[in-house]
Amino acid sequence: MLNCAIIGGGPAGLTAGLYATRGGLKNVTLFEMGMPGGQITQSSEIENYPGFFEHDKTGMDFMDTWQKQCFYFGLKHEMKKVERVAKTGEHFTITLEGGESVEAMTVIVCTGSTPKRAGFKGEDAFFGKGVSTCATCDGFFYKNKPVTVLGGGDTALEEAFYLSNICSDVYVVHRREEFRAAPPTIERVMRKENIHLVTNSFIDEVVGNVMGVTGVNIKNNNGEITHMDNTGLFVFVGHNVNNSVLKDEKGEFICAMNDWGQVIVDLSMKTSVEGLFAAGDMRIQAPKQVVSAAGDGAVAALQVIAYIQEQS
Amino acid sequence: MLNCAIIGGGPAGLTAGLYATRGGLKNVTLFEMGMPGGQITQSSEIENYPGFFEHDKTGMDFMDTWQKQCFYFGLKHEMKKVERVAKTGEHFTITLEGGESVEAMTVIVCTGSTPKRAGFKGEDAFFGKGVSTCATCDGFFYKNKPVTVLGGGDTALEEAFYLSNICSDVYVVHRREEFRAAPPTIERVMRKENIHLVTNSFIDEVVGNVMGVTGVNIKNNNGEITHMDNTGLFVFVGHNVNNSVLKDEKGEFICAMNDWGQVIVDLSMKTSVEGLFAAGDMRIQAPKQVVSAAGDGAVAALQVIAYIQEQS
């Protein structure tokens, strides 16, 4: 029986593992199919994680210390896919791919969310190298430079506004005439002088070289292509919350979720199920920042330790 | 008029400053009397902040990068003591020592909390060098070694239990016969084999050398002194929440607080007053960890940026 099963190996899961094992908990396993590290390993640069400020280091370099540190205190790593978490009596059953299962006293779910891809040419090749899904993370790299935003919902316009305070000009490309965002958000964006709305258009291709993105080709509904030079591209076409492990065999969630499929937690990262915690980008109101996800992971692990103490 | 006044220069305040200014906000000032950095600068070693894992570095070394990074994007530092924050109409007035005042659109309060001192000999000299007020932070440095805990309340016993999973033996020194903690906590502690209760006693002196604490002298109510060798000392005699800036001239709090004087916030670090945010150790349910305080600071700053956008 595990004392704690941690599902997901991004900043939240790794930090939870660090805190659980350094807090003296034995039998703590982190389930992650690939190499732990999370979305940040796809970034070419990071400068908003406090204490890490080296401009020549990538997200992969950044996570290097985490690997050593978070596994140093006895955290185990299982490279197995988790299918499902179920509460069975007092404890949890974790069903793995292939049908094998593991029992655990507590579970911390931190499987994150995955930004949707828009599907234009070059998107995968330049992801993290000029194609971004996070204005907070990457906006500053385009200080006083023009950027292009793809999307027409609330997030796209809010992030465009955020970028407009940093960048010289923000071109918001949207495939329709009308925006889906809330009217006050649309009005605010319309009033902002350096935000330009490019409607009835989509991104045809992002172009670049080994250094990253150099520009984008925007195609309108008439098929005309405009090339924008010297710009980064921010894509906000939605996120998929990776919550499938919290669904039972009938497809029902085992804990309370909001309408967007995010786990409802309190300040202690407690879910509606005792002994089940959620941390990082998959929880409600997640700011989707490494430092916040890590903070969540620490809190969840301390709560796990307290919960197990109470059971003893 | 400041866009944002940040009060307090620990990990929460510094991270809030980093996120606010990197997010394009102008006129952001951090008020902190001394050098920013917070309680962690008093630690001789830190190993639970993800990404920082260098055993020969102190808390002061650790904060070195933070200083450069958090002030790099335009955050200003005012070495002035804040007396009071008041909401005056749509914005805030920050009254400084001496009567001078500053106006701000938004305020993030992160003045932390201060562990109370017990008053024994050597306490100040060895603080952060073997005398600790944080089991989560420093317990692991005594893995499989004996430690001494001072205190008789809930926190003292809960932290003793936490330490008992890491350390060989935990000696809980309490000046009375009875413990003030909740009965289930006391029973749990009594059942744990490696926790030893040393009642009717107090710490007379903590002794050590340039490397830090080497042992403690425990004095009982009859005046007998027992020397414990090779032990760290954890002091849990309460915290003072540094909330005085949130009191008005009549001594009433300007926002909702809990019974312990901690600021009530939601997951977005919003207080009960619009435009006023709290982050770090002074908020309810704070885990009192650098990474969590930093996570709070990031969230609060992103909320400040969104709040100011909504006003525009």
Interface residues (C-beta under 8 A of the other chain):
Chain A: P11 L14 T15 L18 Y19 R22 G23 G24 L25 E47 N48 Y49 P50 G51 F52 F53 F62 T65 W66 K68 Q69 C70 Y72 F73 T136 G139 F140 E158 F161 Y162 S164 N165 I166 P184 R188 R191 K192 V265 D266 L267 S268 I284 Q285 P287 Q289 V291 S292 A293 A294 G295 D296 A298 V299 L302 I305 A306 Q309 E310 S312
Chain B: P11 L14 T15 L18 Y19 R22 G23 G24 L25 E47 N48 Y49 P50 G51 F52 F53 F62 T65 W66 K68 Q69 C70 Y72 F73 T136 G139 F140 E158 F161 Y162 S164 N165 I166 P184 R188 R191 K192 V265 D266 L267 S268 I284 Q285 P287 Q289 V291 S292 A293 A294 G295 D296 A298 V299 L302 I305 A306 Q309 E310 S312
